[in-house]
Amino acid sequence: MAEVKIDDVVYHLGSEFKKALDDTFQRFAPGVRVDINAAFKYFQERVYKHCSVWEQVPDTCIRGTGTGRR
């Protein structure tokens, strides 16, 4: 199993996650105004609370390699 540093993944994909959150709120709470930046910040906090710094993922979820751990 490979490991990913979850906070770096969330940070790197932040703009994509914000768009996904916005789509989600529009789908499930149409007409409700949500501050996407605040929602994303809360989402980040929840991810950090519920995940380890390094999360194991199946090797099939990884393509290519980086420079290693920091």
DSSP file (Angstrom, degrees, kcal/mol; ACC not computed):
  #  RESIDUE AA STRUCTURE BP1 BP2  ACC     N-H-->O    O-->H-N    N-H-->O    O-->H-N    TCO  KAPPA ALPHA  PHI   PSI    X-CA   Y-CA   Z-CA
    1    1 A M              0   0    0      0, 0.0     2,-0.2     0, 0.0    55,-0.0   0.000 360.0 360.0 360.0 141.7    0.0    0.0    0.0
    2    2 A A  E     -A   57   0A   0     55,-2.0    55,-2.7    60,-0.0     2,-0.4  -0.492 360.0-136.4 -89.4 165.3    1.1    3.5   -0.8
    3    3 A E  E     -A   56   0A   0     53,-0.2     2,-0.4    -2,-0.2    53,-0.2  -0.965  12.9-164.6-124.3 144.8    0.8    6.5    1.6
    4    4 A V  E     -A   55   0A   0     51,-2.5    51,-2.7    -2,-0.4     2,-1.1  -0.964  27.4-122.8-124.4 145.3   -0.3   10.0    0.8
    5    5 A K  E >>  -A   54   0A   0     -2,-0.4     4,-1.8    49,-0.2     3,-0.8  -0.760  28.5-158.1 -86.1 101.4    0.1   13.1    3.0
    6    6 A I  H 3> S+     0   0    0     47,-1.6     4,-2.7    -2,-1.1     5,-0.2   0.811  84.4  54.5 -58.8 -38.7   -3.6   14.0    3.2
    7    7 A D  H 3> S+     0   0    0     46,-0.4     4,-2.3     1,-0.2    -1,-0.3   0.878 109.3  49.2 -66.1 -34.5   -3.2   17.7    4.1
    8    8 A D  H <> S+     0   0    0     -3,-0.8     4,-2.8     2,-0.2    -1,-0.2   0.878 111.1  50.2 -68.8 -36.1   -1.0   18.2    1.0
    9    9 A V  H  X S+     0   0    0     -4,-1.8     4,-2.2     2,-0.2    -2,-0.2   0.944 112.6  46.0 -65.6 -47.6   -3.6   16.4   -1.2
   10   10 A V  H  < S+     0   0    0     -4,-2.7     7,-0.2     1,-0.2    -2,-0.2   0.917 115.5  47.0 -62.0 -43.5   -6.4   18.6    0.2
   11   11 A Y  H >< S+     0   0    0     -4,-2.3     3,-1.4    -5,-0.2     4,-0.3   0.938 112.5  49.4 -62.7 -47.1   -4.3   21.7   -0.2
   12   12 A H  H 3< S+     0   0    0     -4,-2.8     3,-0.3     1,-0.3    -1,-0.2   0.860 118.1  39.3 -62.0 -37.0   -3.2   20.8   -3.8
   13   13 A L  T 3X S+     0   0    0     -4,-2.2     4,-2.8     1,-0.2    -1,-0.3   0.183  81.6 119.1 -98.8  16.8   -6.8   20.0   -4.9
   14   14 A G  H <> S+     0   0    0     -3,-1.4     4,-2.5     1,-0.2    -1,-0.2   0.871  73.7  47.5 -51.8 -47.2   -8.4   23.0   -3.0
   15   15 A S  H  > S+     0   0    0     -3,-0.3     4,-1.8    -4,-0.3    -1,-0.2   0.887 114.5  47.3 -67.3 -36.2   -9.8   24.8   -6.0
   16   16 A E  H  > S+     0   0    0     -3,-0.3     4,-2.1     2,-0.2    -2,-0.2   0.902 112.0  50.1 -68.9 -40.5  -11.3   21.5   -7.3
   17   17 A F  H  X S+     0   0    0     -4,-2.8     4,-2.8     2,-0.2    -2,-0.2   0.886 108.0  53.7 -63.9 -38.9  -12.7   20.6   -3.9
   18   18 A K  H  X S+     0   0    0     -4,-2.5     4,-2.6    -5,-0.2    -1,-0.2   0.918 109.0  48.5 -62.3 -42.4  -14.3   24.1   -3.6
   19   19 A K  H  X S+     0   0    0     -4,-1.8     4,-2.5     2,-0.2    -1,-0.2   0.907 112.0  49.4 -63.0 -40.9  -16.0   23.7   -7.0
   20   20 A A  H  X S+     0   0    0     -4,-2.1     4,-2.3     2,-0.2    -2,-0.2   0.897 111.2  49.4 -65.9 -40.2  -17.3   20.2   -5.9
   21   21 A L  H  X S+     0   0    0     -4,-2.8     4,-2.8     2,-0.2     5,-0.2   0.921 110.5  50.5 -63.2 -43.2  -18.6   21.7   -2.6
   22   22 A D  H  X S+     0   0    0     -4,-2.6     4,-2.4     1,-0.2    -2,-0.2   0.929 111.2  48.1 -60.6 -46.0  -20.3   24.5   -4.5
   23   23 A D  H  X S+     0   0    0     -4,-2.5     4,-1.9     1,-0.2    -1,-0.2   0.907 111.7  51.3 -58.4 -42.4  -22.0   21.9   -6.8
   24   24 A T  H  X S+     0   0    0     -4,-2.3     4,-2.8     2,-0.2     5,-0.3   0.926 110.6  46.4 -63.4 -46.8  -23.0   19.8   -3.8
   25   25 A F  H  X S+     0   0    0     -4,-2.8     4,-2.6     1,-0.2     7,-0.2   0.900 111.7  51.8 -64.2 -39.4  -24.6   22.7   -2.0
   26   26 A Q  H  < S+     0   0    0     -4,-2.4    -1,-0.2    -5,-0.2    -2,-0.2   0.860 114.6  44.1 -64.5 -33.7  -26.4   23.8   -5.2
   27   27 A R  H  < S+     0   0    0     -4,-1.9    -2,-0.2    -5,-0.2    -1,-0.2   0.916 126.0  28.1 -75.6 -44.6  -27.8   20.3   -5.6
   28   28 A F  H  < S+     0   0    0     -4,-2.8    -2,-0.2     1,-0.2    -3,-0.2   0.618 133.7  28.4 -99.1 -14.1  -28.8   19.6   -2.0
   29   29 A A  S >< S-     0   0    0     -4,-2.6     3,-2.0    -5,-0.3    -1,-0.2  -0.382  77.1-175.7-141.3  60.1  -29.6   23.1   -0.7
   30   30 A P  T 3  S+     0   0    0      0, 0.0     3,-0.1     0, 0.0    -4,-0.1  -0.297  73.0  20.9 -61.0 140.0  -30.7   25.1   -3.7
   31   31 A G  T 3  S+     0   0    0      1,-0.3     2,-0.5    -5,-0.0    -5,-0.1   0.283  94.0 118.0  86.9 -12.0  -31.3   28.8   -2.9
   32   32 A V    <   -     0   0    0     -3,-2.0     2,-0.5    -7,-0.2    -1,-0.3  -0.783  62.5-135.2 -90.7 127.5  -29.2   28.6    0.3
   33   33 A R        -     0   0    0     -2,-0.5     2,-0.4    -3,-0.1    -1,-0.0  -0.706  26.8-177.0 -84.7 126.4  -26.2   31.0    0.1
   34   34 A V        -     0   0    0     -2,-0.5     2,-1.1   -12,-0.0     3,-0.1  -0.985  30.7-129.1-126.6 132.6  -23.0   29.3    1.4
   35   35 A D     >  -     0   0    0     -2,-0.4     4,-2.7     1,-0.2     5,-0.2  -0.710  23.4-163.0 -77.3 102.9  -19.6   30.9    1.7
   36   36 A I  H  > S+     0   0    0     -2,-1.1     4,-2.8     1,-0.2     5,-0.2   0.860  85.9  54.7 -62.1 -37.3  -17.6   28.3   -0.2
   37   37 A N  H  > S+     0   0    0      2,-0.2     4,-2.2     1,-0.2    -1,-0.2   0.919 111.8  44.1 -62.8 -42.0  -14.3   29.5    1.3
   38   38 A A  H  > S+     0   0    0      2,-0.2     4,-2.2     1,-0.2    -2,-0.2   0.898 113.8  50.7 -68.1 -40.3  -15.7   29.1    4.8
   39   39 A A  H  X S+     0   0    0     -4,-2.7     4,-2.5     1,-0.2    -2,-0.2   0.905 111.3  48.5 -63.5 -40.9  -17.2   25.7    4.0
   40   40 A F  H  X S+     0   0    0     -4,-2.8     4,-2.9     2,-0.2    -2,-0.2   0.901 108.9  52.8 -66.8 -40.5  -13.9   24.5    2.5
   41   41 A K  H  X S+     0   0    0     -4,-2.2     4,-2.1     2,-0.2    -1,-0.2   0.923 111.9  46.1 -59.8 -43.6  -12.0   25.7    5.6
   42   42 A Y  H  X S+     0   0    0     -4,-2.2     4,-2.3     2,-0.2    -2,-0.2   0.912 110.9  53.0 -64.9 -42.4  -14.4   23.7    7.7
   43   43 A F  H  X S+     0   0    0     -4,-2.5     4,-2.6     1,-0.2    -2,-0.2   0.925 108.0  51.1 -57.7 -45.9  -14.1   20.7    5.4
   44   44 A Q  H  X S+     0   0    0     -4,-2.9     4,-2.6     1,-0.2    -1,-0.2   0.926 109.3  50.4 -57.3 -46.0  -10.3   20.9    5.7
   45   45 A E  H  X S+     0   0    0     -4,-2.1     4,-1.8     1,-0.2    -1,-0.2   0.895 111.1  48.8 -60.2 -40.9  -10.6   20.9    9.5
   46   46 A R  H  X S+     0   0    0     -4,-2.3     4,-2.3     2,-0.2    -1,-0.2   0.898 110.1  51.2 -67.4 -40.2  -12.9   17.8    9.4
   47   47 A V  H  X S+     0   0    0     -4,-2.6     4,-1.8     1,-0.2    -2,-0.2   0.944 111.5  47.5 -60.5 -46.7  -10.5   16.0    7.1
   48   48 A Y  H  < S+     0   0    0     -4,-2.6    -1,-0.2     1,-0.2    -2,-0.2   0.832 113.0  49.7 -65.0 -31.7   -7.6   16.7    9.4
   49   49 A K  H  < S+     0   0    0     -4,-1.8    -1,-0.2    -5,-0.2    -2,-0.2   0.887 119.0  36.0 -72.0 -38.9   -9.7   15.6   12.4
   50   50 A H  H  < S+     0   0    0     -4,-2.3     2,-0.3    -5,-0.1    -2,-0.2   0.569 113.2  60.5 -95.6 -10.4  -10.8   12.3   10.9
   51   51 A C  S  < S-     0   0    0     -4,-1.8     2,-0.1    -5,-0.2     4,-0.1  -0.823  78.0-117.8-117.9 156.2   -7.7   11.3    8.9
   52   52 A S        -     0   0    0     -2,-0.3   -46,-0.3     1,-0.1     3,-0.1  -0.458  34.5-109.6 -78.7 162.1   -4.1   10.6    9.9
   53   53 A V  S    S+     0   0    0      1,-0.2   -47,-1.6    -2,-0.1     2,-0.6   0.943 114.5  36.9 -58.5 -47.0   -1.3   12.8    8.5
   54   54 A W  E    S-A    5   0A   0    -49,-0.2     2,-0.4   -48,-0.1   -49,-0.2  -0.943  81.8-167.2-107.9 119.0   -0.2    9.9    6.3
   55   55 A E  E     -A    4   0A   0    -51,-2.7   -51,-2.5    -2,-0.6     2,-0.3  -0.883  18.3-127.5-107.4 135.8   -3.1    7.8    4.9
   56   56 A Q  E     +A    3   0A   0     -2,-0.4   -53,-0.2   -53,-0.2     3,-0.0  -0.637  30.6 177.3 -80.4 136.1   -2.6    4.5    3.3
   57   57 A V  E     -A    2   0A   0    -55,-2.7   -55,-2.0    -2,-0.3     5,-0.1  -0.967  38.6 -90.0-133.5 151.4   -4.2    4.0   -0.1
   58   58 A P    >   -     0   0    0      0, 0.0     3,-2.6     0, 0.0     4,-0.2  -0.287  35.5-118.8 -59.5 145.5   -4.1    1.1   -2.5
   59   59 A D  G >  S+     0   0    0      1,-0.3     3,-1.8     2,-0.2   -56,-0.0   0.790 112.7  69.5 -55.1 -27.9   -1.2    1.1   -4.9
   60   60 A T  G 3  S+     0   0    0      1,-0.3    -1,-0.3   -58,-0.0     0, 0.0   0.636  91.8  60.3 -68.1 -11.7   -3.8    1.2   -7.7
   61   61 A C  G <  S+     0   0    0     -3,-2.6     2,-0.4   -59,-0.0    -1,-0.3   0.467  96.3  74.8 -90.5  -2.6   -4.7    4.8   -6.6
   62   62 A I    <   +     0   0    0     -3,-1.8     2,-0.4    -4,-0.2     3,-0.1  -0.923  53.1 179.5-117.5 134.0   -1.2    6.0   -7.3
   63   63 A R        -     0   0    0     -2,-0.4    -3,-0.0     0, 0.0    -4,-0.0  -0.997  59.7  -4.0-129.9 129.0    0.5    6.8  -10.6
   64   64 A G  S    S-     0   0    0     -2,-0.4     2,-0.3     2,-0.0     0, 0.0  -0.086  78.3-100.9  80.7 174.7    4.0    8.1  -10.8
   65   65 A T        -     0   0    0     -3,-0.1     2,-0.1     1,-0.0    -3,-0.0  -0.948  21.0-150.5-135.9 155.9    6.2    9.0   -7.9
   66   66 A G        -     0   0    0     -2,-0.3     3,-0.1     0, 0.0    -1,-0.0  -0.112  47.0 -79.0-103.4-155.5    7.4   12.1   -6.2
   67   67 A T  S    S-     0   0    0      1,-0.3     2,-0.2    -2,-0.1    -2,-0.0   0.406  75.4-109.9 -92.6   1.9   10.5   13.0   -4.4
   68   68 A G        -     0   0    0      2,-0.0    -1,-0.3     0, 0.0     2,-0.1  -0.548  59.1 -16.7 103.5-170.4    9.5   11.2   -1.2
   69   69 A R              0   0    0     -2,-0.2     0, 0.0     1,-0.1     0, 0.0  -0.354 360.0 360.0 -74.2 150.3    8.5   12.3    2.2
   70   70 A R              0   0    0     -2,-0.1    -1,-0.1     0, 0.0    -2,-0.0   0.388 360.0 360.0-101.9 360.0    9.2   15.8    3.6
